[in-house]
Amino acid sequence: MGNSQPPPANPRFVSASRSFAQHELEDLKSLFKSLAAQSQSNGRYISPSIFQAYFGLKGALGERMFNLVTQKRNDHKLTFEDLVVAKATYEKGTKDEIEEFIYQLLDVNDDGVLGRSDLESVVIAMLEIIFSMEISERGSNSHQDIVDVFLNAATFSKNGERSSNKSMSFEDFRSWCTLIPSARKFLGGLLTPPDPGRPGCQVPRLLCSENVHSSMLLLRKEYAWHIGGALSPHELEEWKLLYHSAMNGLSFNTFLGSISNDEGSAVLIIKDKEGHIYGGYASQPWERHGDFYGDMKSFLFQLYPKLAIYRPTGANSNLQWQISVQRASQMALVLVDVLITLVFFSRQALIKGIRSPIPHLATLVFPRPAKYIQK
């Protein structure tokens, strides 16, 4: 018969296994056995449909993730070794390794070129997963404007070798993730079960009066999810509408009273004359001060025509400011080296605007841990 030798161990699998504690490997083995049984493969592999159903993935994003996890073999068979190697890189690798994996994930056409169409396919799949919406072909669905704000935030600076169209470089991808941290969180957690604690999936619940129709609000749920990407999980539960210019009027005292009477962080959202939507997150309650205050958790954001988060540079601590003078109240939310002043209001500014009218202005406040807004 001779001495039969076991096949040599896959060196990538051996190395990847060292990234996990023994109980983690046992949990992965149990998961694999369960999914392989559902795949009716005699316990040998996981099928694409079972893989995508378990992890809550769909469309081009789900297909591409399966392709990467199976190391592009195109045999439609995900082995236990595949699962361990992929999770070791994607979840326990260095920052560069994880981001390189996600960068490859976005190349859904697998042609080595991350183009606008690739990114659009990923954004559509991402929105469908998070918000349980169906987004059809370009131009035929009202959700396309939301898809576009993600695409408009992207830079495509890499010259094509076989085409005149430019593509997204790795540095372009990293910049996009910095501008839209919610997308980075989501794309970095796709190999965890799709439960409420999955990274990048938590959407704040927006609270407002029953007589307020959603069409009146600037803050769409997709925008709230984008802003929440820069916040901690406990700040993403409930956001309460405190002030809306269309409902509460253009009294600056009313505005100040609405945002000053509640102890909590605040999100200020503005739509200008040109239709641009932007705002800022004030980490500390609004109070009258003769000098700047606040902390480095404050930031500015854009919502339309593109998404972006702008964090403080740390050049100084001039972050938040509210002051009253004899004839007018003035308020500012400042992030130095980003935009010197986001908001600088007087009574006339609320009515006529500074540089441009402000037709809609809304502020939302959410509680600190274990506290609720009393309004």
C-alpha positions as CSV (number, residue, x, y, z in Angstrom):
1,M,0.0,0.0,0.0
2,G,2.9,2.4,0.8
3,N,2.9,5.3,3.2
4,S,0.2,7.9,2.3
5,Q,1.1,11.4,3.2
6,P,-1.5,14.0,3.9
7,P,-1.5,16.9,1.5
8,P,0.7,19.8,2.5
9,A,-1.1,22.5,4.5
10,N,-2.0,25.7,2.7
11,P,0.5,28.2,4.0
12,R,-2.0,31.1,3.7
13,F,-4.5,29.1,5.8
14,V,-1.8,28.3,8.4
15,S,-0.8,31.9,8.7
16,A,-4.4,33.1,8.8
17,S,-5.4,30.6,11.5
18,R,-2.9,32.2,13.8
19,S,-5.0,35.4,13.8
20,F,-7.7,33.7,15.7
21,A,-8.1,32.3,19.2
22,Q,-9.0,28.6,19.4
23,H,-12.6,29.3,20.3
24,E,-12.9,31.7,17.4
25,L,-11.7,29.0,15.0
26,E,-14.2,26.6,16.5
27,D,-17.0,29.2,16.0
28,L,-16.0,29.6,12.4
29,K,-15.9,25.9,11.9
30,S,-19.5,25.6,13.3
31,L,-20.6,28.4,11.1
32,F,-19.1,26.8,8.1
33,K,-20.7,23.4,8.8
34,S,-24.1,25.0,9.2
35,L,-23.9,26.9,5.9
36,A,-22.3,24.0,4.1
37,A,-25.2,21.8,5.2
38,Q,-27.7,24.4,3.9
39,S,-25.7,24.4,0.6
40,Q,-26.3,20.6,0.3
41,S,-22.6,20.0,-0.5
42,N,-22.0,17.1,1.9
43,G,-20.3,19.6,4.2
44,R,-17.6,20.4,1.6
45,Y,-18.3,24.0,0.7
46,I,-20.8,26.9,0.9
47,S,-22.7,28.0,-2.2
48,P,-23.0,31.6,-3.4
49,S,-26.7,31.9,-2.6
50,I,-26.4,30.6,1.0
51,F,-23.3,32.8,1.6
52,Q,-25.1,35.9,0.4
53,A,-28.3,35.1,2.2
54,Y,-26.5,34.5,5.6
55,F,-24.5,37.7,5.4
56,G,-27.4,39.8,4.0
57,L,-25.6,40.7,0.8
58,K,-27.1,41.2,-2.6
59,G,-26.5,42.3,-6.1
60,A,-23.0,43.1,-7.5
61,L,-21.6,43.6,-4.0
62,G,-22.6,40.2,-2.8
63,E,-21.3,38.5,-5.9
64,R,-18.0,40.4,-5.7
65,M,-17.5,39.5,-2.0
66,F,-18.0,35.8,-2.8
67,N,-15.6,36.1,-5.6
68,L,-12.9,37.6,-3.4
69,V,-13.5,35.2,-0.5
70,T,-13.1,32.3,-2.8
71,Q,-9.8,33.8,-4.1
72,K,-11.3,34.3,-7.6
73,R,-11.4,30.6,-8.5
74,N,-14.9,31.0,-10.0
75,D,-15.8,27.5,-9.0
76,H,-18.8,28.7,-6.8
77,K,-17.4,26.8,-3.8
78,L,-16.4,28.5,-0.6
79,T,-14.2,26.3,1.6
80,F,-13.4,26.5,5.3
81,E,-9.9,27.6,4.4
82,D,-11.3,30.4,2.2
83,L,-13.5,31.7,5.1
84,V,-10.5,31.7,7.5
85,V,-8.1,33.4,5.1
86,A,-10.7,36.1,4.1
87,K,-11.8,37.0,7.6
88,A,-8.1,37.1,8.8
89,T,-7.3,39.7,6.1
90,Y,-10.6,41.6,6.1
91,E,-11.2,41.7,9.9
92,K,-7.9,41.2,11.6
93,G,-5.4,42.5,9.1
94,T,-3.5,45.8,9.2
95,K,-5.3,49.0,8.2
96,D,-3.6,48.9,4.8
97,E,-4.5,45.2,4.3
98,I,-8.2,45.8,5.2
99,E,-8.5,48.9,3.0
100,E,-6.8,47.1,0.1
101,F,-9.4,44.3,0.4
102,I,-12.2,46.8,0.4
103,Y,-10.7,48.6,-2.6
104,Q,-10.7,45.3,-4.5
105,L,-14.2,44.7,-3.3
106,L,-15.4,47.9,-5.1
107,D,-14.0,46.6,-8.4
108,V,-17.2,44.6,-9.1
109,N,-16.3,44.1,-12.8
110,D,-13.0,42.5,-11.7
111,D,-11.0,44.3,-14.5
112,G,-8.5,46.0,-12.3
113,V,-10.1,49.4,-12.9
114,L,-12.4,50.9,-10.3
115,G,-14.6,53.1,-12.4
116,R,-17.7,55.2,-11.7
117,S,-20.0,52.4,-12.8
118,D,-18.3,50.0,-10.2
119,L,-18.8,52.5,-7.4
120,E,-22.4,53.2,-8.5
121,S,-23.2,49.4,-8.3
122,V,-21.7,49.2,-4.8
123,V,-23.6,52.3,-3.6
124,I,-26.9,51.0,-4.9
125,A,-26.3,47.6,-3.2
126,M,-25.3,49.4,0.0
127,L,-28.4,51.5,0.1
128,E,-30.7,48.6,-0.7
129,I,-29.2,46.6,2.2
130,I,-29.2,49.4,4.8
131,F,-32.6,50.9,3.9
132,S,-34.4,47.9,2.3
133,M,-35.1,50.0,-0.8
134,E,-35.2,48.9,-4.4
135,I,-33.1,51.0,-6.8
136,S,-33.6,50.3,-10.4
137,E,-31.7,51.5,-13.5
138,R,-30.3,55.1,-13.6
139,G,-33.0,57.7,-14.3
140,S,-35.9,55.4,-13.6
141,N,-36.1,55.8,-9.8
142,S,-36.5,58.6,-7.4
143,H,-33.6,57.3,-5.3
144,Q,-31.0,58.1,-7.9
145,D,-30.4,61.6,-6.4
146,I,-29.2,59.8,-3.2
147,V,-26.9,57.6,-5.3
148,D,-25.5,60.7,-7.0
149,V,-24.4,62.4,-3.8
150,F,-22.2,59.4,-3.0
151,L,-20.7,59.4,-6.5
152,N,-20.2,63.2,-6.5
153,A,-18.0,62.8,-3.4
154,A,-15.6,60.5,-5.3
155,T,-12.5,61.5,-7.2
156,F,-11.3,59.6,-10.3
157,S,-7.8,60.7,-10.9
158,K,-6.1,57.5,-12.2
159,N,-5.4,57.6,-16.0
160,G,-6.7,54.6,-17.9
161,E,-4.3,52.3,-19.9
162,R,-7.0,51.1,-22.3
163,S,-9.5,53.9,-22.0
164,S,-9.7,57.6,-21.8
165,N,-12.0,57.4,-18.8
166,K,-10.2,58.0,-15.4
167,S,-10.7,55.6,-12.5
168,M,-10.4,55.7,-8.8
169,S,-6.9,55.2,-7.4
170,F,-6.3,53.7,-4.0
171,E,-5.6,57.2,-2.6
172,D,-8.9,58.4,-4.2
173,F,-10.7,55.5,-2.4
174,R,-9.1,56.4,0.9
175,S,-10.2,60.1,0.5
176,W,-13.7,58.9,-0.3
177,C,-13.8,56.8,2.8
178,T,-12.6,59.8,4.9
179,L,-15.4,62.0,3.5
180,I,-18.1,59.3,4.0
181,P,-17.1,57.4,7.1
182,S,-20.4,55.6,7.3
183,A,-19.7,53.9,4.0
184,R,-16.2,52.8,5.2
185,K,-17.8,51.3,8.4
186,F,-20.4,49.5,6.3
187,L,-17.9,48.1,3.8
188,G,-15.6,47.0,6.5
189,G,-18.2,44.8,8.3
190,L,-19.8,42.7,5.6
191,L,-18.6,39.4,7.0
192,T,-20.5,39.8,10.2
193,P,-24.2,38.7,10.5
194,P,-26.7,41.4,9.5
195,D,-28.0,42.2,12.9
196,P,-28.6,45.7,14.4
197,G,-25.1,45.8,15.7
198,R,-23.5,45.4,12.3
199,P,-21.0,48.2,11.7
200,G,-22.3,51.0,9.5
201,C,-26.0,49.8,9.5
202,Q,-27.4,51.9,12.4
203,V,-29.7,54.7,11.2
204,P,-31.0,57.3,13.7
205,R,-34.8,57.3,14.3
206,L,-36.0,60.8,13.5
207,L,-38.7,62.1,15.9
208,C,-40.9,65.0,15.0
209,S,-44.6,66.1,15.4
210,E,-47.3,64.1,13.8
211,N,-48.3,67.1,11.7
212,V,-44.8,67.3,10.1
213,H,-44.7,65.5,6.8
214,S,-41.4,63.9,5.9
215,S,-41.3,65.9,2.7
216,M,-40.8,69.1,4.8
217,L,-37.6,67.8,6.4
218,L,-34.2,68.4,4.9
219,L,-32.8,65.5,6.9
220,R,-33.5,62.4,4.9
221,K,-32.8,59.1,6.6
222,E,-29.9,58.6,4.2
223,Y,-28.4,61.9,5.3
224,A,-28.8,61.0,8.9
225,W,-27.0,57.8,8.3
226,H,-24.1,59.7,6.6
227,I,-23.8,62.2,9.6
228,G,-24.0,59.3,12.0
229,G,-20.8,57.8,10.5
230,A,-18.8,60.3,12.5
231,L,-20.6,59.6,15.7
232,S,-20.6,56.9,18.4
233,P,-23.3,54.1,18.4
234,H,-25.0,55.5,21.5
235,E,-25.6,58.8,19.7
236,L,-27.5,57.1,16.8
237,E,-30.7,56.0,18.6
238,E,-33.2,58.9,18.4
239,W,-32.9,62.5,17.1
240,K,-35.6,64.9,18.0
241,L,-36.6,67.9,15.8
242,L,-36.4,71.1,17.8
243,Y,-36.7,73.8,15.3
244,H,-37.8,74.2,11.7
245,S,-38.0,77.7,10.1
246,A,-41.1,76.7,8.1
247,M,-43.0,75.6,11.2
248,N,-41.5,77.7,14.0
249,G,-41.1,81.0,12.1
250,L,-38.1,83.2,11.5
251,S,-37.7,84.5,15.0
252,F,-34.1,84.3,16.0
253,N,-35.0,84.3,19.7
254,T,-37.3,81.3,19.1
255,F,-34.4,79.6,17.3
256,L,-32.0,80.2,20.1
257,G,-34.5,79.2,22.7
258,S,-35.3,76.0,20.9
259,I,-31.6,74.9,20.7
260,S,-30.5,76.3,24.1
261,N,-33.2,74.7,26.4
262,D,-32.1,71.1,25.8
263,E,-29.0,69.6,27.2
264,G,-27.6,67.7,24.3
265,S,-25.5,67.7,21.2
266,A,-27.0,69.3,18.1
267,V,-27.1,68.9,14.4
268,L,-27.8,72.1,12.4
269,I,-28.9,71.7,8.8
270,I,-29.2,74.5,6.3
271,K,-30.4,74.7,2.7
272,D,-29.2,77.8,0.8
273,K,-30.5,79.7,-2.1
274,E,-28.7,77.5,-4.6
275,G,-30.2,74.4,-3.1
276,H,-27.0,73.2,-1.4
277,I,-27.6,71.4,1.9
278,Y,-24.9,71.4,4.6
279,G,-24.5,71.9,8.3
280,G,-22.6,71.0,11.4
281,Y,-22.6,68.9,14.5
282,A,-22.0,70.7,17.8
283,S,-20.9,68.3,20.4
284,Q,-21.7,70.6,23.4
285,P,-25.0,72.2,24.3
286,W,-25.5,75.7,22.9
287,E,-24.8,78.3,25.6
288,R,-23.9,81.9,25.5
289,H,-20.2,82.4,25.9
290,G,-17.8,85.3,25.5
291,D,-15.3,83.0,23.9
292,F,-15.0,79.8,21.9
293,Y,-15.8,76.5,23.6
294,G,-16.5,72.9,22.6
295,D,-14.3,69.9,21.8
296,M,-12.8,68.1,18.9
297,K,-15.9,65.9,18.4
298,S,-17.6,68.8,16.5
299,F,-17.5,68.7,12.7
300,L,-19.0,70.1,9.5
301,F,-20.8,68.2,6.8
302,Q,-22.2,68.4,3.3
303,L,-25.4,66.6,2.2
304,Y,-26.1,67.9,-1.2
305,P,-24.9,68.0,-4.0
306,K,-22.3,65.7,-2.5
307,L,-21.6,64.0,0.8
308,A,-18.7,64.9,3.0
309,I,-17.6,65.1,6.6
310,Y,-15.0,67.7,7.6
311,R,-13.4,67.2,11.0
312,P,-11.4,69.8,13.0
313,T,-7.8,70.1,12.0
314,G,-6.6,70.7,15.6
315,A,-5.0,74.0,14.6
316,N,-6.7,75.5,17.6
317,S,-9.7,75.1,19.8
318,N,-12.0,77.6,18.1
319,L,-14.9,75.1,17.7
320,Q,-18.2,76.5,19.0
321,W,-19.4,79.9,19.9
322,Q,-22.6,81.7,20.8
323,I,-22.7,85.3,21.9
324,S,-25.3,88.0,22.4
325,V,-24.7,91.7,21.7
326,Q,-26.9,94.7,22.2
327,R,-28.9,94.7,19.0
328,A,-28.6,91.2,17.7
329,S,-27.9,87.7,18.8
330,Q,-25.1,86.0,16.9
331,M,-24.1,82.4,16.8
332,A,-21.3,80.5,15.2
333,L,-20.2,76.9,14.8
334,V,-16.5,77.1,13.7
335,L,-14.0,74.5,12.5
336,V,-10.8,76.3,11.8
337,D,-9.0,75.4,8.5
338,V,-12.2,73.8,7.1
339,L,-14.7,76.6,6.9
340,I,-14.0,79.5,9.1
341,T,-17.6,80.0,10.0
342,L,-20.5,77.7,9.2
343,V,-23.2,79.8,10.7
344,F,-23.1,83.5,11.7
345,F,-26.6,84.7,12.3
346,S,-28.4,87.9,13.3
347,R,-32.1,88.5,13.2
348,Q,-31.8,89.9,9.7
349,A,-29.7,87.0,8.7
350,L,-32.5,84.6,9.4
351,I,-34.8,86.6,7.2
352,K,-32.5,87.9,4.4
353,G,-29.5,85.6,4.9
354,I,-25.8,86.4,4.7
355,R,-24.7,86.1,1.1
356,S,-27.8,84.1,0.4
357,P,-31.2,83.5,1.9
358,I,-31.8,80.5,4.1
359,P,-35.2,79.2,3.2
360,H,-35.1,76.1,5.4
361,L,-33.2,75.7,8.7
362,A,-33.7,72.7,11.0
363,T,-32.0,71.7,14.2
364,L,-32.1,68.2,15.7
365,V,-30.9,67.3,19.2
366,F,-30.3,63.8,20.6
367,P,-29.6,62.8,24.2
368,R,-26.4,62.0,25.8
369,P,-26.1,58.4,27.2
370,A,-29.0,57.5,29.6
371,K,-30.6,60.9,29.2
372,Y,-33.6,62.0,27.1
373,I,-34.6,65.3,25.7
374,Q,-37.5,66.9,27.5
375,K,-39.2,69.3,25.1
